[in-house]
Amino acid sequence: MASGSKVWSLMGLGATLGATMAARKAMTATWKLSTGKKPPSNPEHPDVSLAEAVTWAVVSGVAVGLARMFATRAAADYYRRSTGHLPANLQDVEV
């Protein structure tokens, strides 16, 4: 069981990192297309308008969160198909 836990940990980490990188790249490209400029590198900086900082924080936060959720769900589904059961941390979840 411990090796299954390690496998799931690696799968979950890989899915999370990949999804986060893909979402950030997609959001940066979308921001550039939509606004014609780069997204704020530091939204906390006082020279970045409040509207721009809030918009970037909300949009990028939602995009990264959704990408991570979808990637983790896909990894859990693959794990279940491979092992016949869900990872331990997902077995107790009631649907």
C-alpha positions as CSV (number, residue, x, y, z in Angstrom):
1,M,0.0,0.0,0.0
2,A,2.9,2.4,0.7
3,S,4.2,2.1,-2.8
4,G,0.7,2.9,-4.2
5,S,0.7,6.0,-2.0
6,K,4.1,7.0,-3.4
7,V,2.9,6.4,-6.9
8,W,-0.2,8.5,-6.4
9,S,1.9,11.3,-4.7
10,L,4.1,11.4,-7.8
11,M,1.2,11.3,-10.2
12,G,-0.6,14.1,-8.3
13,L,2.4,16.2,-8.1
14,G,3.1,15.8,-11.8
15,A,-0.5,16.6,-12.7
16,T,-0.5,19.6,-10.5
17,L,2.8,21.0,-11.8
18,G,1.9,20.3,-15.5
19,A,-1.6,21.9,-15.1
20,T,-0.2,24.9,-13.4
21,M,2.4,25.6,-16.0
22,A,0.0,25.0,-18.9
23,A,-2.7,27.3,-17.3
24,R,-0.2,30.1,-16.7
25,K,1.1,29.9,-20.2
26,A,-2.4,29.9,-21.6
27,M,-3.5,32.8,-19.4
28,T,-0.4,34.9,-20.3
29,A,-1.1,34.4,-24.0
30,T,-4.8,35.2,-23.6
31,W,-4.0,38.3,-21.6
32,K,-1.6,39.5,-24.3
33,L,-4.2,38.9,-27.0
34,S,-7.0,40.6,-25.0
35,T,-5.1,43.6,-23.7
36,G,-2.2,43.9,-26.1
37,K,0.3,44.0,-23.2
38,K,2.0,41.6,-20.9
39,P,0.2,40.6,-17.7
40,P,1.4,42.3,-14.5
41,S,4.5,40.6,-13.2
42,N,3.7,41.9,-9.7
43,P,0.1,42.9,-9.2
44,E,0.9,44.2,-5.7
45,H,3.1,47.0,-7.2
46,P,1.4,50.4,-6.7
47,D,2.0,51.4,-10.4
48,V,-0.3,48.6,-11.6
49,S,-3.9,49.8,-11.7
50,L,-6.2,48.2,-9.1
51,A,-8.6,47.0,-11.8
52,E,-5.7,45.3,-13.7
53,A,-4.3,43.7,-10.6
54,V,-7.7,42.4,-9.4
55,T,-8.6,41.1,-12.9
56,W,-5.3,39.3,-13.3
57,A,-5.5,37.8,-9.8
58,V,-9.1,36.5,-10.3
59,V,-8.7,35.2,-13.8
60,S,-5.3,33.5,-13.2
61,G,-6.4,32.1,-9.9
62,V,-9.6,30.6,-11.4
63,A,-7.7,29.2,-14.4
64,V,-4.9,27.6,-12.3
65,G,-7.4,26.2,-9.9
66,L,-9.6,24.7,-12.6
67,A,-6.6,23.3,-14.5
68,R,-5.3,21.6,-11.3
69,M,-8.7,20.1,-10.5
70,F,-9.1,18.7,-14.0
71,A,-5.6,17.3,-14.0
72,T,-5.9,15.7,-10.6
73,R,-9.3,14.2,-11.6
74,A,-7.7,12.8,-14.7
75,A,-4.7,11.4,-12.8
76,A,-7.1,9.8,-10.2
77,D,-9.2,8.2,-12.9
78,Y,-6.0,6.8,-14.6
79,Y,-4.8,5.5,-11.2
80,R,-8.2,3.8,-10.6
81,R,-8.1,2.2,-14.0
82,S,-4.6,1.0,-13.4
83,T,-5.0,-0.3,-9.9
84,G,-8.7,-1.0,-9.6
85,H,-9.2,1.5,-6.7
86,L,-8.9,5.2,-6.0
87,P,-6.0,6.6,-4.1
88,A,-6.4,6.5,-0.3
89,N,-7.1,10.2,0.1
90,L,-10.0,10.0,-2.4
91,Q,-11.6,6.8,-1.1
92,D,-13.4,8.4,1.8
93,V,-15.1,11.2,-0.3
94,E,-18.8,10.8,-0.5
95,V,-20.4,11.7,-3.8
